Amino acid sequence: MVLVARQKQMSQKAWNYKQHSGVCGYKAGGLNPPHTHPHATEIVFVFVLEGQLDVGFITTANKLISQTINKGEIFVFPKGLVHYQKNNGDNPAAVISAFNSQLPGTVSIAATLFASTPTVPDDVLDKAFQIDTKLVDEIKINLAPKKS
């Protein structure tokens, strides 16, 4: 789970475009679940804290490209591809993430499929994921926005 999200805009003269960026912290075991940015490429840079992050994206050929990045290393997620970040270490990790668009958009895969309003019909999800309706309903309940 992302602990800190401070977003700011910075101008990069060398790259000749504006970049939208943020600082994100991950507890040990923290996860930024599979998602995509339909309007931007994302780059993550591990800094400040000791720690590492397991990162990956799925290509259009359905191939997982993954790596463990450590302090001082960088990883790029191409525009529009499903990707994730997970801290499998015992210590917190922090990253700077940057986008080549001020409006990268974010589409959370699980929330999009299981927590939309109105919801995607159960029989569509049953067939797509080859699971029964009870499990679909359980996932929908777990991902539903919490009522205050």
C-alpha positions as CSV (number, residue, x, y, z in Angstrom):
1,M,0.0,0.0,0.0
2,V,1.4,3.4,-0.9
3,L,2.1,5.3,2.4
4,V,3.0,8.7,1.1
5,A,2.0,10.4,-2.1
6,R,3.2,13.9,-2.7
7,Q,2.8,15.0,-6.3
8,K,4.5,17.9,-8.0
9,Q,5.2,19.1,-11.4
10,M,8.7,19.7,-12.7
11,S,10.0,21.1,-15.9
12,Q,12.8,19.0,-17.6
13,K,14.6,21.2,-20.1
14,A,16.9,18.4,-21.2
15,W,13.9,16.2,-22.2
16,N,11.8,19.1,-23.4
17,Y,8.6,18.2,-21.7
18,K,6.9,18.6,-18.4
19,Q,7.0,15.7,-16.0
20,H,4.5,14.8,-13.3
21,S,6.1,13.1,-10.4
22,G,5.5,11.8,-6.9
23,V,7.3,10.4,-3.9
24,C,5.8,7.0,-2.7
25,G,6.7,5.0,0.4
26,Y,6.1,1.3,0.8
27,K,5.9,-0.6,4.1
28,A,7.6,-4.0,4.2
29,G,5.2,-6.2,2.1
30,G,3.5,-3.1,0.6
31,L,1.9,-3.4,-2.8
32,N,0.9,-1.0,-5.6
33,P,-1.5,-3.5,-7.3
34,P,-1.6,-4.1,-11.1
35,H,-2.7,-1.0,-12.9
36,T,-2.0,1.0,-16.0
37,H,-1.5,4.6,-17.1
38,P,-3.2,5.0,-20.5
39,H,-1.7,8.4,-21.2
40,A,1.9,8.2,-19.9
41,T,5.1,6.2,-19.5
42,E,6.2,5.9,-15.9
43,I,9.7,5.7,-14.5
44,V,10.5,4.7,-10.9
45,F,13.8,5.5,-9.0
46,V,14.5,3.9,-5.6
47,F,16.1,6.4,-3.2
48,V,16.7,7.5,0.4
49,L,15.8,4.4,2.3
50,E,17.5,1.0,2.2
51,G,15.3,-1.4,0.6
52,Q,14.3,-2.8,-2.7
53,L,11.2,-3.1,-4.9
54,D,10.0,-6.0,-7.1
55,V,8.6,-4.4,-10.2
56,G,7.1,-5.7,-13.4
57,F,5.0,-5.1,-16.5
58,I,3.2,-7.3,-19.0
59,T,4.0,-6.7,-22.7
60,T,1.4,-6.7,-25.5
61,A,2.7,-10.3,-26.2
62,N,1.6,-11.3,-22.7
63,K,5.2,-11.7,-21.4
64,L,6.0,-10.6,-17.9
65,I,9.1,-8.4,-17.7
66,S,10.2,-8.1,-14.0
67,Q,13.1,-7.2,-11.9
68,T,14.1,-6.4,-8.3
69,I,15.4,-2.8,-8.2
70,N,17.6,-1.6,-5.4
71,K,18.6,1.8,-4.0
72,G,19.9,4.0,-6.9
73,E,18.3,1.9,-9.7
74,I,15.7,2.9,-12.2
75,F,12.9,1.0,-14.0
76,V,10.6,2.1,-16.8
77,F,7.0,1.1,-17.3
78,P,5.9,1.7,-20.9
79,K,2.8,3.7,-21.6
80,G,-0.5,1.8,-21.3
81,L,1.0,-1.5,-20.1
82,V,-0.3,-3.3,-16.9
83,H,2.4,-3.0,-14.2
84,Y,2.9,-3.3,-10.4
85,Q,5.4,-2.6,-7.6
86,K,5.8,-4.7,-4.4
87,N,8.2,-4.3,-1.5
88,N,9.2,-7.9,-0.7
89,G,11.9,-6.7,1.7
90,D,11.8,-6.5,5.5
91,N,12.4,-2.7,5.5
92,P,10.4,0.2,4.1
93,A,11.3,1.4,0.6
94,A,10.7,4.7,-1.1
95,V,10.6,5.7,-4.8
96,I,10.3,8.7,-6.9
97,S,7.9,8.1,-9.7
98,A,7.7,10.3,-12.7
99,F,5.5,10.4,-15.8
100,N,5.9,12.0,-19.2
101,S,2.4,13.6,-18.9
102,Q,0.7,15.8,-16.4
103,L,-2.4,13.7,-16.7
104,P,-1.2,10.1,-16.9
105,G,-4.5,8.6,-15.8
106,T,-4.6,5.5,-13.6
107,V,-6.7,2.4,-14.2
108,S,-6.6,-0.2,-11.4
109,I,-7.3,-3.5,-12.9
110,A,-9.0,-5.2,-10.0
111,A,-11.1,-2.2,-9.1
112,T,-12.1,-1.6,-12.7
113,L,-13.4,-5.1,-13.1
114,F,-14.8,-5.9,-9.7
115,A,-15.9,-2.6,-8.2
116,S,-17.3,-0.5,-11.1
117,T,-20.7,1.2,-10.9
118,P,-22.8,-0.4,-12.1
119,T,-20.9,-3.7,-11.7
120,V,-19.7,-5.9,-14.5
121,P,-22.2,-8.8,-14.7
122,D,-21.1,-11.8,-12.7
123,D,-21.5,-14.2,-15.6
124,V,-19.0,-12.1,-17.7
125,L,-16.4,-12.3,-14.8
126,D,-17.2,-16.0,-14.2
127,K,-16.3,-16.9,-17.8
128,A,-13.4,-14.4,-18.1
129,F,-11.6,-15.7,-15.0
130,Q,-13.0,-19.3,-15.1
131,I,-14.3,-19.0,-11.5
132,D,-17.7,-19.4,-9.9
133,T,-20.1,-16.7,-9.0
134,K,-19.5,-17.1,-5.2
135,L,-15.9,-16.1,-5.7
136,V,-16.8,-13.2,-8.0
137,D,-19.2,-11.9,-5.3
138,E,-16.6,-12.3,-2.6
139,I,-14.0,-10.3,-4.6
140,K,-16.6,-7.6,-5.3
141,I,-17.4,-7.3,-1.6
142,N,-13.7,-7.1,-0.7
143,L,-13.0,-4.4,-3.3
144,A,-16.2,-2.3,-2.8
145,P,-15.6,1.2,-1.4
146,K,-16.0,1.2,2.4
147,K,-19.1,3.1,3.6
148,S,-18.5,5.7,6.3
